[in-house]
């Protein structure tokens, strides 16, 4: 069953807005802490193997990375709920999420599944992380479940805002890639369960671009190619464009704090501007299908949904997507967690488990376009079952890429400021 068309809203764009407000979010997290927690198990430096990688965040809150996996502490008085409890009856389960990031039909299915308990589900949305954190801390609306990115988990734990999970209620974790059952950002998955994974790559229309971009020795070079000047775009996201430029120039630490690397990256980005005049946008998932752009940097999930924005009479088979076939590109993921302030912790655990069911996850994927990390989803099965066309099978994320790829990590505010300075210089010339 193919996904239904969505509203033209990119959830990844909302994450970009969150990143811009990073220092303020850290301040809020610091205020949320009632008492110091014992230190986590794991190192306290940011990711990347290069010596110039970012340092720990202010206030002693560490930054998890593949090189520095962390087991987060459990705050006294915030232990996991007991096993064997019945879901709360006559309850309203409150979900807090980005817009258009959860299939309404799946929500209705959950209500039907728990009809004997007379359950109602209420979904509220936020536009960026500081807004979400402020509301969660305020407690005016006791949300039960939220969906966020792994680079926020330290602030959630140290702010005493999320519950550690009782795995007895979440047996569907067996459906999830092994790599996510003990992820580096939450060792022993004490607080989180995976929601979706995605890559950052290149999307284009083959009828408008007369070459196979993926066959180039370095496909990223297309953004510096003068013959496509005015026809292409990069994402309106500093971390994605800077990270892509670092990879294009042979680097691997997309979270570097090395001044020399960042200086060379800035120069390369300014050279890109002079050569190809790329647009800066987050609407590639509609602009490429509609022919507004011939090619754009984009996220795999947005490209999968792009097939439903094709103009009448244009065959969706002209769409293409590339990211490094060995997975050594930008690879990231989001998670679900149970909020401490919620009134229905047992029901919240049941909802999280429900979302990890194979059929439920697949149905949700068919609507949001972002892939859940389930063992049943392979490029072959997803194509064979008609969820994605053969021409977009490269947009499917493989489990080993979670190990091989380069995640965009949180940066300390001073390093984030350096990235923003580069980005503003780039955008000023775009």
N, C-alpha and C positions, 0 to 999 in steps of 0.2 A: 504493500500500500504506500503510495507516494505521499509526501507531505503536502499539506495544504498551503496556499500562499499566506505569507505573513505581512504584517504592517512593516513598512520600510524603516525599521529601527535597528541599529546595530548596538547590541549589548556591549561589545568591546569598546565602543566610543565612550560609554559611561564609565568604564574602568579608567580610561585615559583622563577623564575629568577628576577621578579620585586621586590619581597620581600627582596632579598639579597641586592638590591641597595637602600633600604629605606632611609638612612640618606641623600644621595645625592638628592633624590627626594624631600625631605623636603626643602633642600637648594634652589632648583629650584623654588619651590612654593613660598618661601619667597621673592625671587628676582622678581617674577612675580607680586607681589602686588604693585600697584601704589599708593594706599592710604588705610588707615585702614578702615575696614568695621565695622558697628555697630555689637555688639555681637549677637550671635544666641540665640534663645529661647531654653533653655535646659541647663543641667549641663555640665560641662567641664571635666569630668573624664571618663576614659575608662571603658569598661564593666566588668561585673561580680559582684557578690554580695560580694565576699570575700574582706576582708580588705586589702589584699595585691594586689588588682588589680592595673593595670597600671594608671599612672597619665596623665594629659593633655600633648599633644605634644608641642614641642618648638614653640615659636612665638605666643602662645596663640590660635593656631588653635585647637579646641576641637576634641575629638574622640567620635563619636556617638556610642551608644550601645542600646540594648533593655532596659536596666535599665536607660539610659540617652538619650532619643530620642531628636532630635534636629530639629528645624525649622531654616533653614539657612537664612542669610540676603540676601537682593537683593541690589546690588551695584547701587548707583545713576548713571543714564545713561545706565543701563543695564536692563530696565524694559521689561516685556513680549511684544511680537509683538502684534499689533492691531488685532482684530477679523475681519472676513469677507474678508480677502485678498486672491487674486487668487495666485495659485502656480506660481513660476517664470517660464516663458516660455523660450524655447531654452537653457535650463540650463544644467549644468553638476553637478549632486549631488555627492559630494565627501564623501565617507564613509571610516573611519579609524578604523581598527579592527585587532584582532588577526588572524593569518592564520587559514583557515579551520573552521571558526566559524560563517559562514553565507552561506546558500545554494545559489549557483550561479543561480539556476533555479528560486528562489524567487526574486533575483535581476532582472532577465529578466521579471518576472511577473509584477514587479512594473513599469518597463519601458513600458510594454504593457498597463497597467492600465492608465498611464499618457501620452499615445502616442499623444493625442491632444495637449499637451504642448511641444512635441518634446524633451522629457527628456532623458538624458543619465546618467547612474550611473557608477561611477568610484570607485573601491574598492582598497584601499591601506592598507598594513599591517605593523605592528610593532612587535618586538620581546619581548619587555619589557616596563614597564611603564616609566622609565626615558627617553627612546628613544621617546615614544609617547609624553610626556610632552614637551620635547625639541622642537620637530617639531611643536606641537600645538602653543607653545609660539612664535616660530620664525615666523609663519605666511607665510612662503614661499609657502606652499600649503594650501589654505583655506578650510580645512575640515569642513563638515557640521554636520555629525553625528559620534559619536564614541561609543564603547562598552567597559565598564570598570567594576570594582568591587566596592562595596559600601565603602570599606575602603580608596578610593581615593577621595571621594566627597569633603571633607573639603579643600583639596589642590586645587581642581578645582574651587570651589566657591571663596575662598580667593585669588586665582590667577586671578580672573575675567576672566575665560577661558570658561565658559559655560553660556548659556542663560537660564533664567527662562522660564518655559513653559506656553503657553496659552492653557488651557485645552479645549477651544472651538473647537480646531482642532483635539482633541484626544478622540473622543467619544467611541472608542473601549476599553477604560479603563474599561468599564462595563463588559468586558469579563474576567477580571483579578480577582484573589482572592482578597477578601476584605482586607486582611492583607497587601496587597501591594498598596492599594490606599491611605494609610497614613502610610508608613513604618517608623520605628524608625530612620533610617539613613537619611531620607529626609521627615520630617513631611509635610503633605499636598502635597507630591510629587511635590514640586515646580520646581525641576531640572531634575528629573529622571523618567523613566518608566521601569518596570521590563522586563528582557529578559529571563533568565533561573534560575532555582533552581536546587540544587543537594545535595546529602549527601555523606559522606565519610564512607565507610564500608569495608566489606570483600567479595572478590570474590573467587570462587574456582570451580574446576571440580569435580563433584560427582563421576565420575569413577576413579579418582585418589586419592581422599580424602575419606576414608571409614567411615565417620561419618557426621551427620548433624551438622555443626558448629553452626548454629543458635539455636540449642537445648541445647547447653552448658549453665550451670549456668552463666558463664561470657565468651561469645564468644571471647572477646579480648585476653583471656588467651592462645589462640591457638598460638600466636606469641612467647610464652614462653614454648611451648611444645617440648620437646627433640625428640619426635618420628617423628616430621616433619622437623628436622634439615636439612638444605640444600635444602629444597623443597619450601620454602616460601619467601616472599618479603614484604617490607614496602615501602611506597612512598618516593621518593627523594624530601621531603618537610619537613622542620623542624617543621613547625606549625602543620602539620597533624600528624606526629609521636609523637611529644610531647603532643599534644591534646589528641590523642588516649591513650597514656600511663596514662595521668591524669585521664581520664574517667575509664580506666581499674582498677585503684587503688582507685576508689570511689569518685574522685573529680568531680567538675562541672565547675570550672572556668578555661577554657582552654586558657585564656589570663592573667593568674596570673603573678604578679611580686613578689610574696612571695618567699624569698630565701629558706625557709625550704621546700616548695612544689617543687620548681625547683630542689633542691638538691636531694630529694627523687625520682623525676622523672628521673633525670640523672642516678641515681644508678639503677633504674628499667630498663632503656634502655640498660645500660651496661650488666645487668644480662641477658636481652633478647639476646644480642650478644653471650654471653657465652653458652647459652642453645640451641638456634635454628639456629644461624649463618644466619640470614635473608639477602637476597640480598637487595640492595637499588636501586630502579628503578622507572621509570614512564611508563614503557611499559607493565604493567600488562594486559591492554586491548587486547594486542596481545599475550603476553607470556602465559597467562592462557588458552585461546582457543587453542593455538598451542601446549600446554603441556610442554612448557619450564619451567613453574612453575605450581605447583599444587594449590597454594593458594597465594593471595596477598591482602594487603590493597589497596583499589582502590576507585575511584569516581563512583557514580551511572551512570553518563552519559557515561563514558568510558566502563563500563560493558555492558550497553545496546548495544553499537556498537560492543562489543566483539563477539557477535553471528555471525558477518559477517567475522570473521577471523578464523573460524573453518577449520581445515584441511579437505580435501575431504574424505568423508566416515565417519566422526565423527558427531554424532547427536548433534546439539546445545542445546538439552534439558539437557545435562549434566552440563551446566553452572548454577551456583548458586550465589546469592548475599544476604548479610545480612547487615543491619544496625538496630539500636534499633527500634523495632516495635512501641514503644511509641513516637518515634521522638526525644528522649533525647540523641542524638548523635551530631556529627558534621554536621551542616546544613548551607549552604551558598547560595548566589545568585549573579548574575551580572545584570547590567542595561544598558539602552540606554540613551544618552543625546545629546542635540543639542549644538554645539560649537558656541561661540560668534564670532569667526573669519570667520565663513562660509559665503558664498555669497548668500545662498538660504535658509533663515530661514523658510519661509512658506513651501517650498517643503520638508524641513527637518522634520517639524511637520507632514506633510502628510505621510512621510516614516515611522516615528515612529508609527503613527496610523495604517498604513498598516501592520506593523509587529505584531501588537496586534490583528489582525483579526483571528478568529478561524481557518479558513482553511489555511491561510498563516502560522500561528504559528505551526500548526500541520505538514504541509509540511516541514517547516524548521527543526522541531524536528526530523522528520524521517531521516534527513541527518546528523545533528550535534550530535544527541543522548542525548542532554541536554534538560531537560523538561521546557517548558514555564509554568508559573503559571496561567493556564487558568481553569476556572470553569468546562469546558466541559471534561477535562482530569482527569479521575479517574482510579484507577487500573483496575476496571471492564471493562470500555469502551476501554481502551488502549489494553487490552488483547483480548477482544471480536472483536475489529476491526483489530487485527493482527499487531499492531505496536510493541508490545513486546510479547514474549512467556510467557506462564503461569509460567515457571520456573524462570523468572526474574521479576515478578510483584513486588517483594519486593524493586526493584530499583526505583519505582515510589514514588515521594515525595508528601506528603499530606499537605494541607494548614495549619493545626494545628501545624505541625512540625516547621513552621516558628516562632511560638510562643514558643513551647516546647523545640526546639533544641538549640544548642550552636554554635553560629557563631564565626569564627576566625576573630578577630578585629585587627585593626592596633595597633602597639605598639610604644611607644616613643623610640627613637634610643638607649637610654641606656638600656632599657629592651630588645629590639631586640638583642642587643649585648650579653646579657645573654643567650638568646635562641640560638643564633648562636654558642656560646662557647660550649654549651651542644651538639649541633648538630655536630660540627666539631670533638668533642671527640668521638661521636658515629660513625661517618663515618670513622674516622681513624682506628677504629677497625673492620669495616665491611669488 
